[in-house]
Amino acid sequence: MDLDSGAALARERGVTKGTITKHSGSWNLWLEFLGRVEHRGSPFLDELGPTAQLRLCGAFMHARRRGDLGPATRARQVTAGSARETLDNVATAFVENNRASPILDSRGKVHQHIRRQTSGYKRDDPPKQHQKAMPPIVFRYRLRMAKHARARARAHLLGGAVFFAMRSCEYTSVGKRDRKTRAIEVRDITFMLGNRIIPQTDPRLHLADSVSINFGDQKSEIRNEEVTQYNNDDAEFNPVLHWVETVRRLRSYPGFDPSWEVFKFFDGTSFSKITAREIIVDIRAAVDCIGYKKLGFTGRQVGTHSVRSSFAMMAYLAKEPVYTIMLIGRWSSDAFLRYIEKQVKEFTRGVSKRMLTNETFFHVRGFSEPTDDNNYNDNTTARTITHYRRDIHTAVFGRQGSLRHQLRIRN
């Protein structure tokens, strides 16, 4: 029993309180739905067959989509992703209670009906609006306009965050404490000159040539990942200087503790936290002051997520390799590509010119040995090309021996 209870405890620690709250809310919506359709049986649909369970799940997702469930004041259509997430949470509850998932087919994949229903909703959803990437001029403006201590603290946090593609919860207070990603602490920041670590108390800390940050726990479940950025010799927008100012500010407060989070602030009387909302107000004000004519977007189109977008876009325009962008931004996949905005005019600079680098190119024949042009055989070439076409069709239409491959029409 000790092993069983230990396993249960590990499962509980595997999810945050926020996830548990979401699942609980989804289950409450499910119970409300069953009451509305006058289902008198088990909430796990034990008395129904797979087909009836699937139909009921589809109806539930549609009710969620239309906003029929939950408080009446929130009765509005939700996105395809929200509707599907609610259904997935309900299916998870089935599995956790030793029932088969009602939305999976006999192969263990999400049933085609659910997938098509989700796709239908996505077609009707408005295009997703990503927060815009901001150029360096926005961050510089914020630094120059910071006139009082708290504004300067926010400006340095923002400037330091962009060089490390930080999430808002890593350098500001977002209100929720139970998150997979934790905030940066003073002890996570290391300054170096060459191969020598400079103590944070050193008066020459600003002369460091690099700063490294240990990110501790992250939502990707990678722990203690460390990223380094070097001094770029810019007197204003510089990763080393931003974090030097932040560390010095925190160490000047009474009762300093290395475990303090970087968003802690002391106004001379009491302690408070620099919030993500304050950062949003700052960057939106900066964008609006610089103006649409210069940036091509307004303050309403940016937010705290623009910090990661800005890093990805700046690095891409600087022609940094993709793997460098991924490593510094701590992206474990090519998900960062959605931050690269094709609408930015500089995105395609020089592409049309480089396209003309090779004035012509030659298509090699599909022969293992060179062929004399005088003995060129059209039939052999045709057979070779047909063979290649068959390989292409196999790759596109399914694996060798699959039902789709067997039914494919052949020449």
N, C-alpha and C positions, 0 to 999 in steps of 0.2 A: 504493500500500500504506500510505503514511503516513496518508491519509485514512481508510482502513478500520480501521487500528489505533487512530486517534484516536476513531472512532465507537464502537469496542468499549470503549475506556477510559471514554468518557462513559456508556455503558450500565452499566458496572460501578459507576460513581459514583452512578448513579441509584437504587441500592438500598443499604440498610445491610447490615452483616454479619449482623444479626439476621434479616433477610429471607432472605438467602442460606442461613443455617443452617436456617431453617424449610423452605425448598424442598428442601434436601439431605435433611432428615429425611423429608419426604414421599416423595421418590424412593426412599429406602431401604425405606420401608414398601411401596411399589409393587413393588419387586424381591422383597421377602419374600413378598408376596401371589402374584406370578407363580410363585414356587417352590412355594408350597403347592398351587396349582391345577395344577401340573406343566405349565406353559406352557414349551415348549422353544424357541420362536422368538424373534424380536427383542423387546426390551422396549418398542419403539415399535409393536408389533403390525402390522408392515408386511405380513405374510402374511394378515391378516384383513380382511374387509370392514367398512364402517361400522357395520352392524347388530351384528356380533359384537364389535367394539370397544366399542360402547355398552353391550352387555350385560355385558362384562367390567368396564367402569368402574363400572357400577351395583353389581356384586357386590363390587368393591373398596371402594366407599363403605360398603356394608353391613358388610363385615368390619371396616372402621375404626370404624364406629358401634358395633359390638358389643364392641370392644376386643380383637379376635382378633390384632391385629398389634402388634409392638413387644415390649418386655420383658414377661415373664410377670407380674412383680410389679405391672404397671400394667394388667392385664387387667380393664377396667371399661368400661361404656358411656360414650361421649363424646356431647357435644351435637350437634345437627344442624349448627350453625355450624362446629364443629371437623371433623366428617366431610366437610362440603362444602368447607371450606378445603383439606383434604388433597388431595381430588380436583382442585380447581382448580389447586393447585400442580403436580400431575402433568401436567395438561393444558398448563400453561405450559411445562413441560419439553419436551413434544412440539413446541410451536410454536418454542421456542428451537432445536430441532434440525431445523428445516425440515420438520416434519410438520404436517398439519392437526390441529386440536384434535379429540380423539375424542368430546367431549361437546357439540359444536355441531351444529345441524341445517343444512339446505340454505340457510336464510336468514341464517345466521351468528349465531343466537341459541342460548342454552342449550337443549338438547333437552327436550321436554316430559316425557320419562321421568325425567330427572334433577331437573327442577323439582318434579314430583309426589312423587318419592322424598324430596326435601328437605322438602317441606311435610308429608309423613307423619311424618317424624322430629320436626318442630317441634311437631306436635300432641301428641306423647307426651312432649316435654321438659317439665320442671317450669317454672313461671313464673320469668322472670328477676328476680332480686332486685337492685334498684338501691340503691346506698348512700344513706342518708338525708341530707336536707338538715338542717343544724344551725342553730339560731337564734343570735343574738348572745350570749345568756347563756352558751353553751358556750365561746366564745372569751374572754369576760371571765373566766370561772372559771379557764381555763387560765392567763391572765395573772396572776391573783391568787395562784394556787397555785405559781407558779414561784419557788422560794426560792433556788436557786443559779444560777451564771452560765450553765451550759449549758442549764438548763431555761428561763431567761429568754431566751436566744438562740433556742431553739425556739419559745417563745411569740410572740416578735416576728416571726419568720419566718412562722408560721402566721397571725397577725393581718394581716400585710401581704399575704400570698398571697390571702386571701379577697376582698379588695377588687379584685383583678385577675383573679379566677377562674383562678388558676395551676394548671397540672398539677404533679404531685408532682416530676417530673424537672426542673422549672424552679427550684425553691427548695430541694430536698433531693438527697442522693446516693442514686441508685437502683441503683448497682452497675454498670450497663452503660454504657460510654462511647460506643459507636457508636450514636447515636440521631439521628433527624432533628431533634428538638427539643433545643436546648442549654440549659444552666442559665444563670440570670441572673448577670452579673458586676457588680462594683462600678461599673465605668465605664458600665454601662447605665442607671444611676439618676441622674436629674437633678432638682434641687430649684429651684423658682422662687418669687419674690415679685413678684407682678404680672407684668411682662414681662421681669424681670431674673433671670438665672440666679445662684443662690447657690452659691459654691464649697463642696465637701463639707468643707473645712477650716474654714469659717466657724463661730465659736462660737454664732452666732444661727441656725444651720441649722434648729432646731426651730420657728422663727417662719415658715418657708416656708408659702405658702398652697396649694402644689400639689406633687405628685411625679409625674414621668413615667418610665416604664420602657420601654426598647427591648428587644424580645423576640428580636432576631436571627433565627436559623434556626428554623423551626417545622415540624411534621410536615405542615401544610397547604401547605408549600412557599412560604409568604409570608415574605419576609425583611424584617428591620428594621422591623417594625410597632411603633409607639409608642402607648402608652396612658397617659392622664393621670387621676389622681384628686385631688380637692381636699381640703384640710383641713376636716374636719367639725366642728371645735371640741369634739370629745369628748376629755376628758382621758385616756381609757383606751383605747378602741377606735377608733383613728384611723390612716388609711393613711400620713399624713405622719410621724407620730411613730414608727410601727413601723419604717419604712424609715430614719428618722434614727438610731434606736437601732442598727439593723443595720449601717449604714455606719460609724457611730462605733466600734462594736465591732471591725469588721474593720480600720479604719485605726489602731486602737491596738495591733495585733499587730506584733511585730518583723519587719522585712523586707517591709512591706506592698507589694502590687502591685495596681494597678487592675484587672488581669485576673483577680484571684481570684474564685472563685465564692462566692455569698453563704452557702453552707452550710459554709464553712471555719470551723474553731474551734480556738482555742489555749487550753490549760488552764494555761499558765505553764511547761510543760515541753516539750510536743510538740504537733504539729498533728494534727487528725483531721477527719472529716466528719460533719455532722449528717445522719442517714439518714432515709429515708421510714418505716422501721420504728419509729424513735423517735417520730415524729409520730403514727403510728397508736396507739401505746401511750398517748401523751398525751391524744388526743381521746377514746379509748375510756374511759380512766380518768375524764375529766371528765364524760362522758355518764353513766356508771354512778354517779358521786357525786351528780350532780344528780337522777337517778332517772327511772324509767319513768313514774311518776305525773305528773311535770311536763312531760316531753318526748314521751311516747308511743312511744318506741323505746329500745332498749338499745345498749350499746357494741358488741355484735357486729354491729350493722346499719350501722355507720359505718366509714369508711376515708379514705384520702387523697383519693379521688375525691369525697368529701363536700364538699371545699372548693369545687369548681365547682358542685356542687348547691346549696350554701348561698348562693353569690353569686346564682345564677339565682333561687332562691326569695325571698331578701331583696329583690332588685330588683323582682321581679314583685309582691310584696305591697306594695311602696312605690309601685306603679303607674307604674313607669318604662316608657317605650315599648319595644316589642319590638326596634326597631332599636338602641336604646341598649344593651340587654342583649347583643345580638349583637356590637356593636362592641367593648364593653369586654371581654366574654368571648372575643372573637376566634373566634366561631362563624361560619362562612361559609354556613350554611344554618339551617333551623329545627330542627336536631338538638338544640338546647338545650331544646326543649319537653319532652323526656323527663326533664329535671331538675325540671320543675314538677310537684310532687306534689299531685294532687287530694285525697289523703287528709288533707292539712293542713287543719285546721278553718277557719282564716282564709281559705282559698282562695276560698270562696264568700260571704264576708261582704258583705252588702248586695245580692247578686244578686237574691234574691226580691223585695226592695223596689223595685229599679230596673225589674224586669219589669212592674210596674204603673204605670210612668210614663205610658204612653199607654193610657187606658181603652178606647179603640176605635181601629180603623184601617179604612181604606176601600180596597177592591180596585178599581183602575181597570180599565175595559173595554179590550178590544183594538181600539179604533177610532182612526183617525187624526184624526177630527173629533168634537167633542162631539155627543152624541145626546140628543134630547129624550126624557124618560122616557115621554111619551105615544105616541111613535112607536117604542118599543122593539121590536126584531125578534128573536125567539128563534132563528130559523133562521140569521140573520147571525152572531149570537153563537156559536151552535153550530159554524158553519163556522170562525170565528176560533179558537175553543178547540181544534178538531180540528187546525188548522194548527199551533198552538203545540205540541200533543201530538206531532205528527210531528217537529217540530224537536227536542223532548226525546228522543224515541226514537232519532233520528239521532245525537245526541250520546252517548247511552249505548251504543248497539249497534254503533257503528262509523262510519267516514267514508263520505261519499257515494260510491257506486260500488263499495264493498268487497264481498267475497263474503257477509259476514254481513249487510250492508245489503240485498243483492239477494235473499237468502233470507228476509228478515223478512216476516212475514205483514202485509199491509196491509188496511185497511178498504175 
